[in-house]
Amino acid sequence: LSLVPFITLIIGIVLASGYLPFQNILTMSNKPGMQSLMIFLICLVNIFLNYILIPNLGINGASIATSLSTVSSVFILKLFVKTQLNLRI
């Protein structure tokens, strides 16, 4: 049933939704290299979590991994914005 993975993805997006509009703040602050690094790290988190969760949980593991990486993007974003722009978001 595809409803469970769908709901899992929606939960991840809802949890991160307050920060998703800020995902491009580094590019807008003339730091495109840092933006690329941030996206690369988020992608690595997603790949790592998929590698761990898919063998045991299948499609549910993939949706959990993607949701967790979306939520982790909030913390990665906050870290990058604090260190690069000296701002709290």
N, C-alpha and C positions, 0 to 999 in steps of 0.2 A: 504494500500500500504506500503510495507516494505522499499521503497526507502528513505522516510523521516527519519526514525530512523537510517538507515544505514549512511546517510549523516551526521546526528547529531553526531553519534559516530566517524566518520572520522574527523569531525571538532575538537572534543575534543582531539583526538589523535594528530592531526596536531598542535594544540595550545600548547600541552605539550611536543611535540616531542624533543625539544631541551634539555630537562631535563631527559627524560626517560632513557637514557644510564647511568645516575648517580644513579638510584634507589637502587643499591646495594652497594653504597659507604660506608655505615655504616658497613656492613658485612665485606667488604674488609679492613676496618679500625679496625677490631677486636672488634666491638660493635654489636654483633648479637641480644642482648636484645633490644637495641634501634631500630634496624632494624625491629624487630617484633612489637614493640610498634608503630612505624611509619606506618607499613602496617595495623595494627589494627585500627589506627585512620582514615586512608583513607577508610577502609572498613566501619567504623561507619558512616562516612560522606555519603558514598554511600547508606547505609541502611536508614539513616535519610531522604535523598533526595528522595529515592524511596518511602518511606512511605508517604511523602508529595505529590509527583507529580503523582504517578501512579493512585490514585483514580480519579483524575480529567482529566488526559491526557492519561491514558492507556499506550500503548507501546511507544508512543512519550514521555511521562513523564519518562519512564524507561530509554530511550536513553538520554534524557536531564540530568537526574540524574547521569548517568554513565559518561557522558561527563564532567559535572561539577565536579564530584569527581576526574576525571583524571586531570583536570586543577588544582583543589585544591591540588592535590598531589605535584604539583610543589612548592607551598607555604609551605606545611608541610615539604617537603624534604629540602628546603632552611633553614627553621627554625631549623630543627634537625641538619643539617650539621653545621650551624653557632654555635649552642649551644654546640654540642658534639665535633666537630673537629676544631672549630674556623676558619673555611674556608668560603669564599664567592664563591658560584657557580652561 
